[in-house]
Amino acid sequence: MPESIHTLVVGGGQAGLAVSYCLKMLGVEHLVLEKASQPGYAWRHQRWDSFTLVTPNLSFQIPGAEYRGPDPDGFMSRQEIVQRFEDYVHANSLPVTFDAAVTSVQPEDGAGYRVTASGRVYRARNVVMANGWYHQGKMPAFASKIPGSILQMHSSSYRSPQSLPPGAVLVVGSAQSGAQIAEELYQSGRKVYLCTGACGRLPRRYRGKDVFVWLTEAGFFERSAELFNTLPNHYFVAPQLSGRDGGHTLNLHQFYRDGVTLLGHARDYVDGALVLANDFKENLARSDQGEKNMLENVVDAYIRKAGIDVPEERVPALTDGYQAPEVTSLDLQKAGVASIIWSVGFKYDLSMLPMPVLDEYGYPKADRGASSDYPGLYFIGIPFMPKLKSGFIYGVGENAQFVAEHIAERE
Ligand SMILES: Cc1cc2nc3c(=O)[nH]c(=O)nc-3n(C[C@H](O)[C@H](O)[C@H](O)COP(=O)(O)OP(=O)(O)OC[C@H]3O[C@@H](n4cnc5c(N)ncnc54)[C@H](O)[C@@H]3O)c2cc1C
């Protein structure tokens, strides 16, 4: 017999827990189904050992558990993040069922959904998909052609330099995760090859404040369709930036000076060699340009418009790396590469839904999270749904409140 419940939330990460908190405040009967056995799965199992938040502590704005600690400008460790989510569940007695992996969400004739999770069947009037935009690591198809003697993993499985076999490491992808991992590896003494992409850099501090604070004040994270439409592939890529060691800038020019071999996009693997695009200088230029654009067009423009009196700052124009030769092929054995870390992003998995719910860009067709085609179906934790901040700890609460109220009003 299916168990009847008013609302089911699929996934107990920050998005699912925030919805649960808001539903609880509104008195809506619900259950969170979480496939892991403890809270904080993504932060506990999908981040490396030395991971810290990249956004400052003050960005921890989960409803009912907003950061009030002594170090708003600091960057909390992975362990502290996990602890905060554990405390959140327990302090608010959120109704989470662990070890419940949802495998199917079927719309039922009439109203509601039939949900199957680890052998149990539920019938619910509403289902909130909170299973994580950044949950399933992407790997290119050609990775399967690389010999098994080289250890390959997605960035979400990387733990520490010591956990890798001796030898050089190829990091593919130079956005936030790839750049942080490459930095940790070369600073530990590893030879690192880094396949760059088009991701931009941000300075950690600028004109007297953390860049996150400026971007927040400037309303950057409030942006929705306007910003979305200007992004390549309509996908936000987290900039090169770190919260480690008190927070610092990540800079490919510095990497080059420190001995990292910068390469272009990895395109294929043929006859023992990685095939590379002839574009690493272009990527370096994009990283520089990304910084310039964000600082001039967002931060400086905001400071000017708001009439804020802070000293001007010019970030240095950097040139290291531009003189290096472009390489279009890397023989992995000759280069001594023993491990590859694919830091090429995540894919959104909605395979448990049999119906078409995504638009041409791979985003759910939904207004602020409420499905346009399937009443009672919701999506949460997705950047630009409806705002950029909706995919981050800082902004998921606003959307959680909207979704919870929408559900409550369906009564
Ligand atoms: C490397 C990295 C660094 C980041 N750093 C920051 C940062 O500094 N600041 C910030 O604000 N944001 C950051 N983010 C973005 C975002 O805050 C995190 O990705 C966050 O984990 C998203 O929370 P979520 O609840 O949407 O998804 P998740 O945390 O991924 O939670 C989804 C949950 O759903 C569960 N689940 C998945 N499938 C099923 C299923 N079929 N059945 C049941 N349960 C299921 C999972 O086990 C998981 O617990 C970062 C993201 C990444 C990838």
The ligand as an SDF file (V2000), in Angstrom:
LIG
                    3D

 53 58  0  0  0  0  0  0  0  0999 V2000
   32.7530   22.4230   -5.4510 C   0  0  0  0  0  0  0  0  0  0  0  0
   31.5830   23.2920   -5.0850 C   0  0  0  0  0  0  0  0  0  0  0  0
   31.7930   24.3660   -4.2320 C   0  0  0  0  0  0  0  0  0  0  0  0
   30.7310   25.1980   -3.8740 C   0  0  0  0  0  0  0  0  0  0  0  0
   30.9560   26.2370   -3.0230 N   0  0  0  0  0  0  0  0  0  0  0  0
   29.9340   27.0470   -2.6780 C   0  0  0  0  0  0  0  0  0  0  0  0
   30.1330   28.1470   -1.7690 C   0  0  0  0  0  0  0  0  0  0  0  0
   31.2470   28.4340   -1.3120 O   0  0  0  0  0  0  0  0  0  0  0  0
   29.0480   28.8990   -1.4360 N   0  0  0  0  0  0  0  0  0  0  0  0
   27.7990   28.6350   -1.9150 C   0  0  0  0  0  0  0  0  0  0  0  0
   26.8550   29.3320   -1.5560 O   0  0  0  0  0  0  0  0  0  0  0  0
   27.6010   27.6210   -2.7780 N   0  0  0  0  0  0  0  0  0  0  0  0
   28.6200   26.8210   -3.1730 C   0  0  0  0  0  0  0  0  0  0  0  0
   28.3850   25.7770   -4.0480 N   0  0  0  0  0  0  0  0  0  0  0  0
   27.0510   25.6610   -4.6980 C   0  0  0  0  0  0  0  0  0  0  0  0
   25.9510   25.0040   -3.8430 C   0  0  0  0  0  0  0  0  0  0  0  0
   25.7680   25.7440   -2.6540 O   0  0  0  0  0  0  0  0  0  0  0  0
   26.2430   23.5570   -3.5180 C   0  0  0  0  0  0  0  0  0  0  0  0
   26.3780   22.8040   -4.6860 O   0  0  0  0  0  0  0  0  0  0  0  0
   25.1460   22.8940   -2.6600 C   0  0  0  0  0  0  0  0  0  0  0  0
   25.5580   21.6050   -2.3000 O   0  0  0  0  0  0  0  0  0  0  0  0
   23.8100   22.8210   -3.3860 C   0  0  0  0  0  0  0  0  0  0  0  0
   22.8310   22.3730   -2.4850 O   0  0  0  0  0  0  0  0  0  0  0  0
   21.5500   21.5490   -2.9680 P   0  0  0  0  0  0  0  0  0  0  0  0
   20.7610   21.2130   -1.7750 O   0  0  0  0  0  0  0  0  0  0  0  0
   20.8890   22.2800   -4.0780 O   0  0  0  0  0  0  0  0  0  0  0  0
   22.1670   20.2490   -3.6290 O   0  0  0  0  0  0  0  0  0  0  0  0
   23.0760   19.0970   -2.9050 P   0  0  0  0  0  0  0  0  0  0  0  0
   23.8700   19.6630   -1.8060 O   0  0  0  0  0  0  0  0  0  0  0  0
   23.7520   18.4020   -4.0150 O   0  0  0  0  0  0  0  0  0  0  0  0
   21.9770   18.1960   -2.2720 O   0  0  0  0  0  0  0  0  0  0  0  0
   21.1890   17.2910   -3.0090 C   0  0  0  0  0  0  0  0  0  0  0  0
   20.8320   16.1640   -2.0840 C   0  0  0  0  0  0  0  0  0  0  0  0
   19.9470   15.3220   -2.7690 O   0  0  0  0  0  0  0  0  0  0  0  0
   20.2970   13.9840   -2.5010 C   0  0  0  0  0  0  0  0  0  0  0  0
   19.8050   13.1950   -3.6270 N   0  0  0  0  0  0  0  0  0  0  0  0
   20.2380   13.2270   -4.9080 C   0  0  0  0  0  0  0  0  0  0  0  0
   19.5410   12.3470   -5.6550 N   0  0  0  0  0  0  0  0  0  0  0  0
   18.6450   11.7760   -4.8160 C   0  0  0  0  0  0  0  0  0  0  0  0
   17.6560   10.8020   -4.9990 C   0  0  0  0  0  0  0  0  0  0  0  0
   17.4310   10.2200   -6.1790 N   0  0  0  0  0  0  0  0  0  0  0  0
   16.9190   10.4230   -3.9260 N   0  0  0  0  0  0  0  0  0  0  0  0
   17.1300   10.9960   -2.7100 C   0  0  0  0  0  0  0  0  0  0  0  0
   18.0720   11.9230   -2.4850 N   0  0  0  0  0  0  0  0  0  0  0  0
   18.8140   12.2970   -3.5260 C   0  0  0  0  0  0  0  0  0  0  0  0
   21.8000   14.0110   -2.3650 C   0  0  0  0  0  0  0  0  0  0  0  0
   22.2970   12.9170   -1.6230 O   0  0  0  0  0  0  0  0  0  0  0  0
   22.0270   15.3490   -1.6780 C   0  0  0  0  0  0  0  0  0  0  0  0
   22.0550   15.2350   -0.2850 O   0  0  0  0  0  0  0  0  0  0  0  0
   29.4340   24.9450   -4.4030 C   0  0  0  0  0  0  0  0  0  0  0  0
   29.2560   23.8740   -5.2850 C   0  0  0  0  0  0  0  0  0  0  0  0
   30.3070   23.0590   -5.6250 C   0  0  0  0  0  0  0  0  0  0  0  0
   30.0700   21.9120   -6.5740 C   0  0  0  0  0  0  0  0  0  0  0  0
  1  2  1  0
  2  3  1  0
  2 52  2  0
  3  4  2  0
  4  5  1  0
  4 50  1  0
  5  6  2  0
  6  7  1  0
  6 13  1  0
  7  8  2  0
  7  9  1  0
  9 10  1  0
 10 11  2  0
 10 12  1  0
 12 13  2  0
 13 14  1  0
 14 15  1  0
 14 50  1  0
 15 16  1  0
 16 17  1  0
 16 18  1  0
 18 19  1  0
 18 20  1  0
 20 21  1  0
 20 22  1  0
 22 23  1  0
 23 24  1  0
 24 25  2  0
 24 26  1  0
 24 27  1  0
 27 28  1  0
 28 29  2  0
 28 30  1  0
 28 31  1  0
 31 32  1  0
 32 33  1  0
 33 34  1  0
 33 48  1  0
 34 35  1  0
 35 36  1  0
 35 46  1  0
 36 37  1  0
 36 45  1  0
 37 38  2  0
 38 39  1  0
 39 40  1  0
 39 45  2  0
 40 41  1  0
 40 42  2  0
 42 43  1  0
 43 44  2  0
 44 45  1  0
 46 47  1  0
 46 48  1  0
 48 49  1  0
 50 51  2  0
 51 52  1  0
 52 53  1  0
M  END
$$$$
